[in-house]
Amino acid sequence: MKRPPTPKFENDSDLTEDPFAPAQAEDEDLWFLPGPVDDAERDPFAPPLPRGEGRLLYDVDAWVSAEATLAQPLAELAFLAGRLVERLRRAPGMVDRLAMGEAVELSWLAGDRVSADSLALWHHLCIGSAREDAQALGRADWALRRLIAGPGPLEDLRTFLGRHNPAEGEAGSPLSHRIADWQDAMAEVRGLHPITQAAFGFSLWPLAEPSQGSALEDHAPAQLLESAVAATRIAALIGGQGMRFLPLALDGGSALRLGGPVQARLSRWILGADQAARKALVQLDQVEDWVVRAEAATATMSGRTRQHLIAALLANPVLSAPMAEALTKSSRAAVQRNMTRFEDLGLIREITGQGRFRFWAVN
């Protein structure tokens, strides 16, 4: 029997073909595949869906209309803010006192519940307390420092927030986009009343989310603190250059609540700012009366420590001996001697009831 001849291939590509494989069918012969769908039969909600524009949703016209409706209470609030500015000009040291009280109230609204004595120790001496969380103290101190110094949010939002991470500073970073979104929206309401701008900026904050990646660690308290402090700084424009911030939390923070129609939201803001400003004026009246009484009662005391001690008690709602020593630049013995004399005269009272780590407040 003769052996069959070996097949010859013209090129190597023929070796890749399987002579035993069935012939491949053309696409039109694949009866099990679905046929083309007419545009009229296509489901409009089937993926892929169209992408949104990616812009913040806000209605500037609604805020303009609400401001026009609430023109009278806005004018009354402006008059009240003018009284507050004039009072602070007479006693500049009381700005720090108001800022300390505002920062404490804001920390309570954020859920941190930082006490005035703990914040005072942390701010002046960098001393923490076993009762307080270090991050909570840091957030409250951040709010206090932004209330009394530094550029406002409309001037430089990045510096105001303290975003100095080089990676976040790039033009195309998510943080840069969020900050730019908030600033662009605020530019559209620049011609409105400062109170309206503050309420608008506070309402816009959760949409723009510039607090994401906050240096204050916890996002939820950071968002409330940063948006509230930004609002107080913007609202202070109502008083011109004579006011660093307009108190909003001293009345319990009724203004710092989101939700509701724009007009109701702005009305709540005006009422909350009015109540907080009135409470601030009452506190300033009380402290001014105390200063007059303290000057008269201590007129016969020698040395300069008493004057520095009065100024320290004016600027701080609570004061400890180490704080008084640092603020007055006096010796511990001189501070203790003068504070004992002030307590004997009924000018101050000890508020902790402890034998150590005591704090005093004006009486």
C-alpha positions as CSV (number, residue, x, y, z in Angstrom):
1,M,0.0,0.0,0.0
2,K,1.3,3.4,-1.0
3,R,1.8,6.0,1.6
4,P,-0.2,9.2,1.0
5,P,1.8,12.3,0.0
6,T,2.6,14.9,2.6
7,P,0.4,18.0,1.9
8,K,2.2,21.2,0.8
9,F,1.3,24.7,2.1
10,E,2.0,27.8,0.2
11,N,2.6,29.8,3.4
12,D,2.8,29.4,7.1
13,S,-0.6,31.0,7.7
14,D,-2.3,28.0,6.3
15,L,-1.0,26.0,9.2
16,T,-3.1,28.0,11.6
17,E,-6.4,26.9,10.0
18,D,-8.1,23.9,11.3
19,P,-9.4,21.8,8.4
20,F,-11.9,20.0,10.7
21,A,-13.5,23.2,12.2
22,P,-16.9,24.2,10.9
23,A,-17.2,27.2,8.7
24,Q,-17.9,30.4,10.7
25,A,-21.3,32.0,10.1
26,E,-21.7,35.6,9.1
27,D,-23.2,38.0,11.6
28,E,-26.5,38.1,9.7
29,D,-26.9,34.3,10.1
30,L,-26.6,34.5,14.0
31,W,-30.4,34.2,14.6
32,F,-30.1,34.1,18.4
33,L,-28.7,37.7,18.7
34,P,-31.2,40.5,19.2
35,G,-31.8,42.7,16.2
36,P,-31.2,46.5,16.0
37,V,-33.5,48.7,18.1
38,D,-35.3,51.6,16.5
39,D,-34.8,55.0,18.3
40,A,-38.6,55.2,18.7
41,E,-38.6,51.9,20.7
42,R,-35.5,52.8,22.9
43,D,-36.1,53.2,26.6
44,P,-35.1,56.8,27.5
45,F,-34.0,55.6,31.0
46,A,-31.8,52.8,29.8
47,P,-28.1,53.2,30.4
48,P,-25.9,54.9,29.6
49,L,-27.8,58.0,30.8
50,P,-26.7,61.5,29.9
51,R,-24.4,63.2,32.4
52,G,-25.4,66.3,34.3
53,E,-23.8,69.7,33.9
54,G,-22.0,69.3,37.3
55,R,-22.9,72.8,38.5
56,L,-24.3,73.7,41.9
57,L,-28.1,74.1,42.1
58,Y,-29.1,77.4,43.6
59,D,-31.6,80.1,42.8
60,V,-30.1,83.6,43.1
61,D,-33.4,85.3,42.1
62,A,-35.2,83.7,45.1
63,W,-32.7,85.3,47.5
64,V,-33.0,88.6,45.7
65,S,-36.8,88.4,46.1
66,A,-36.6,87.4,49.8
67,E,-34.2,90.2,50.6
68,A,-36.6,92.7,49.0
69,T,-39.5,91.3,51.1
70,L,-37.4,91.5,54.3
71,A,-35.9,95.0,53.8
72,Q,-37.3,96.5,57.1
73,P,-35.9,93.8,59.5
74,L,-32.6,94.0,57.6
75,A,-32.5,97.7,58.2
76,E,-33.3,97.2,61.9
77,L,-30.5,94.6,62.2
78,A,-28.1,97.1,60.5
79,F,-28.9,99.7,63.2
80,L,-28.3,97.1,65.9
81,A,-25.0,96.1,64.4
82,G,-24.0,99.8,64.3
83,R,-24.6,99.9,68.1
84,L,-22.5,96.8,68.6
85,V,-19.6,98.3,66.5
86,E,-19.7,101.5,68.5
87,R,-19.6,99.6,71.8
88,L,-16.6,97.5,70.7
89,R,-14.8,100.6,69.7
90,R,-15.0,101.9,73.2
91,A,-13.6,98.6,74.6
92,P,-11.6,96.7,72.0
93,G,-10.6,94.0,74.4
94,M,-14.2,92.7,74.6
95,V,-13.9,91.5,71.0
96,D,-11.9,88.5,72.3
97,R,-14.5,87.9,75.0
98,L,-17.3,87.8,72.4
99,A,-15.2,85.6,70.1
100,M,-14.5,83.1,73.0
101,G,-18.2,82.9,73.8
102,E,-19.2,82.5,70.1
103,A,-16.6,79.7,69.6
104,V,-17.8,77.8,72.7
105,E,-21.4,78.0,71.5
106,L,-20.4,76.9,68.0
107,S,-18.6,73.9,69.5
108,W,-21.8,72.9,71.3
109,L,-23.8,73.2,68.1
110,A,-21.3,70.9,66.4
111,G,-21.7,68.4,69.2
112,D,-18.2,68.9,70.7
113,R,-19.4,70.6,73.9
114,V,-16.1,72.3,74.7
115,S,-16.2,74.3,77.9
116,A,-15.0,77.9,78.2
117,D,-12.3,77.2,80.7
118,S,-10.9,74.3,78.5
119,L,-10.9,76.5,75.4
120,A,-9.2,79.3,77.3
121,L,-6.4,77.1,78.6
122,W,-5.9,75.5,75.1
123,H,-5.9,78.9,73.3
124,H,-3.6,80.7,75.7
125,L,-1.3,78.0,77.1
126,C,-1.8,75.0,74.8
127,I,-2.9,73.0,77.8
128,G,-5.5,70.3,77.3
129,S,-8.0,68.8,79.6
130,A,-8.8,65.2,80.4
131,R,-12.5,66.0,80.1
132,E,-12.1,67.2,76.5
133,D,-11.2,65.5,73.2
134,A,-8.0,67.0,71.6
135,Q,-9.7,67.2,68.2
136,A,-12.7,69.0,69.6
137,L,-10.5,71.5,71.3
138,G,-8.5,72.0,68.1
139,R,-11.8,72.6,66.2
140,A,-13.0,75.2,68.7
141,D,-9.6,76.9,68.8
142,W,-9.6,77.0,65.0
143,A,-13.0,78.8,65.1
144,L,-11.8,81.2,67.8
145,R,-8.7,82.2,65.8
146,R,-10.7,82.7,62.6
147,L,-13.2,84.9,64.4
148,I,-10.6,87.3,65.7
149,A,-7.9,87.4,63.0
150,G,-6.9,86.5,59.4
151,P,-8.5,87.1,56.0
152,G,-12.2,86.5,55.6
153,P,-13.7,83.8,53.4
154,L,-14.6,86.2,50.6
155,E,-11.0,87.5,50.5
156,D,-9.1,84.1,50.4
157,L,-11.2,81.0,51.1
158,R,-8.2,78.6,50.9
159,T,-6.2,80.6,53.5
160,F,-9.3,81.0,55.7
161,L,-9.9,77.2,55.7
162,G,-6.2,76.5,56.2
163,R,-5.8,74.3,53.1
164,H,-2.0,74.3,52.6
165,N,-1.5,70.8,51.3
166,P,0.6,71.1,48.0
167,A,-1.3,68.2,46.5
168,E,-4.6,69.9,47.1
169,G,-3.4,73.2,45.8
170,E,-3.2,72.0,42.2
171,A,-5.5,73.7,39.8
172,G,-7.3,70.5,38.8
173,S,-7.7,69.0,42.3
174,P,-11.2,68.2,43.6
175,L,-10.6,70.7,46.5
176,S,-9.8,73.5,44.0
177,H,-13.0,72.8,42.1
178,R,-15.1,72.8,45.3
179,I,-13.6,76.1,46.4
180,A,-14.0,77.7,43.0
181,D,-17.7,76.6,42.9
182,W,-18.4,78.3,46.2
183,Q,-16.5,81.4,45.2
184,D,-18.2,81.7,41.8
185,A,-21.6,81.3,43.4
186,M,-20.8,84.0,46.1
187,A,-19.7,86.3,43.3
188,E,-23.2,86.2,41.9
189,V,-24.7,87.6,45.2
190,R,-22.0,90.2,45.9
191,G,-24.4,93.0,45.5
192,L,-26.8,91.8,48.1
193,H,-27.0,92.7,51.8
194,P,-24.2,91.1,53.9
195,I,-26.7,89.2,55.9
196,T,-28.2,87.8,52.7
197,Q,-24.8,86.9,51.5
198,A,-24.0,85.1,54.8
199,A,-27.2,83.1,54.7
200,F,-26.7,82.2,51.1
201,G,-23.1,81.1,51.7
202,F,-24.1,79.0,54.7
203,S,-26.9,77.3,52.7
204,L,-24.5,76.7,49.7
205,W,-21.7,75.2,51.8
206,P,-23.2,71.6,52.0
207,L,-23.6,71.7,48.2
208,A,-20.1,72.9,47.4
209,E,-18.5,70.8,50.2
210,P,-15.3,72.8,50.6
211,S,-15.0,71.1,54.1
212,Q,-14.1,67.7,52.5
213,G,-10.5,66.9,53.3
214,S,-10.7,69.3,56.2
215,A,-7.7,69.7,58.5
216,L,-10.1,69.5,61.4
217,E,-10.2,65.7,61.0
218,D,-13.9,65.0,61.6
219,H,-16.0,66.0,58.5
220,A,-19.4,66.7,60.1
221,P,-18.3,69.0,63.0
222,A,-15.8,70.6,60.6
223,Q,-18.5,71.4,58.1
224,L,-20.7,73.1,60.6
225,L,-17.9,75.0,62.2
226,E,-16.3,76.2,59.0
227,S,-19.5,77.2,57.4
228,A,-20.8,79.0,60.5
229,V,-17.5,80.9,61.1
230,A,-17.5,81.8,57.4
231,A,-21.0,83.1,57.7
232,T,-20.2,85.2,60.8
233,R,-17.3,86.8,59.0
234,I,-19.4,87.6,55.9
235,A,-22.2,89.0,58.1
236,A,-19.7,91.3,59.8
237,L,-19.5,93.3,56.6
238,I,-22.8,94.9,57.8
239,G,-20.7,96.9,60.4
240,G,-17.9,97.9,58.0
241,Q,-14.3,97.8,59.2
242,G,-15.2,98.1,62.8
243,M,-16.4,94.5,63.3
244,R,-14.5,91.3,62.8
245,F,-17.6,89.0,63.1
246,L,-21.3,89.3,63.8
247,P,-22.4,86.9,66.6
248,L,-24.8,84.2,65.4
249,A,-24.6,81.5,68.0
250,L,-24.9,83.4,71.2
251,D,-28.7,83.0,71.1
252,G,-28.4,79.2,70.7
253,G,-27.8,79.2,66.9
254,S,-31.3,79.5,65.6
255,A,-29.9,81.1,62.5
256,L,-27.5,78.3,61.8
257,R,-30.1,75.8,60.6
258,L,-30.7,74.6,57.1
259,G,-34.0,73.8,55.4
260,G,-37.2,75.5,54.4
261,P,-38.0,78.0,51.6
262,V,-35.5,80.8,50.9
263,Q,-37.6,83.5,52.5
264,A,-38.3,81.6,55.7
265,R,-34.6,80.7,55.8
266,L,-33.5,84.4,55.5
267,S,-36.1,85.5,58.0
268,R,-34.8,83.0,60.5
269,W,-31.3,84.3,59.9
270,I,-32.3,87.9,60.5
271,L,-34.1,86.9,63.7
272,G,-31.2,84.8,65.0
273,A,-28.6,87.5,64.2
274,D,-30.8,90.1,65.9
275,Q,-31.2,88.0,69.1
276,A,-27.5,87.2,69.2
277,A,-26.5,90.8,68.7
278,R,-28.8,91.9,71.5
279,K,-27.4,89.3,73.8
280,A,-23.9,90.5,73.0
281,L,-24.9,94.1,73.8
282,V,-26.2,93.0,77.2
283,Q,-23.0,91.2,78.0
284,L,-21.0,94.2,76.9
285,D,-23.1,96.5,79.2
286,Q,-22.5,94.2,82.1
287,V,-18.7,94.0,81.5
288,E,-18.5,97.8,81.1
289,D,-20.3,98.3,84.4
290,W,-17.9,95.8,86.0
291,V,-14.8,97.7,84.6
292,V,-16.0,101.0,86.1
293,R,-16.7,99.3,89.5
294,A,-13.3,97.5,89.4
295,E,-11.4,100.7,88.6
296,A,-13.0,102.5,91.5
297,A,-12.6,99.6,94.0
298,T,-8.9,99.0,93.2
299,A,-7.8,102.6,92.8
300,T,-5.8,102.5,96.0
301,M,-3.9,99.3,95.0
302,S,-0.3,99.9,94.0
303,G,1.5,98.4,91.0
304,R,0.5,97.8,87.4
305,T,-0.7,94.2,87.9
306,R,-4.2,95.3,88.8
307,Q,-4.6,97.2,85.5
308,H,-3.4,94.2,83.5
309,L,-5.6,91.9,85.5
310,I,-8.7,94.0,84.8
311,A,-7.8,93.9,81.0
312,A,-7.4,90.2,81.2
313,L,-10.7,89.7,82.9
314,L,-12.3,92.0,80.4
315,A,-11.1,89.9,77.4
316,N,-11.7,86.5,78.8
317,P,-15.0,85.1,80.3
318,V,-12.9,82.9,82.6
319,L,-9.4,83.2,83.9
320,S,-7.0,80.9,85.8
321,A,-3.9,81.9,87.7
322,P,-1.5,80.5,85.0
323,M,-3.5,82.4,82.3
324,A,-3.4,85.6,84.3
325,E,0.4,85.2,84.8
326,A,0.9,84.8,81.1
327,L,-1.4,87.6,80.0
328,T,-0.3,90.2,82.6
329,K,3.4,89.3,82.4
330,S,3.5,89.4,86.2
331,S,5.0,87.1,88.7
332,R,2.9,84.3,90.1
333,A,3.0,85.9,93.6
334,A,1.8,89.2,92.3
335,V,-1.0,87.6,90.4
336,Q,-2.2,85.5,93.3
337,R,-2.0,88.5,95.6
338,N,-4.1,90.7,93.3
339,M,-6.6,88.0,92.6
340,T,-7.1,87.4,96.3
341,R,-7.7,91.1,96.7
342,F,-10.2,91.2,93.8
343,E,-12.1,88.3,95.3
344,D,-12.2,90.0,98.7
345,L,-13.6,93.1,97.1
346,G,-16.4,91.0,95.4
347,L,-15.1,91.8,91.9
348,I,-14.5,88.1,90.9
349,R,-15.7,84.7,92.0
350,E,-14.2,81.3,91.8
351,I,-16.5,79.1,89.6
352,T,-15.0,75.5,89.9
353,G,-15.3,75.0,93.7
354,Q,-12.0,73.1,93.6
355,G,-8.8,73.6,95.6
356,R,-6.6,73.2,92.5
357,F,-7.0,74.2,88.8
358,R,-9.4,77.0,89.7
359,F,-11.0,79.5,87.4
360,W,-12.4,82.9,88.2
361,A,-15.1,85.0,86.4
362,V,-16.2,88.6,86.9
363,N,-18.8,89.0,89.6
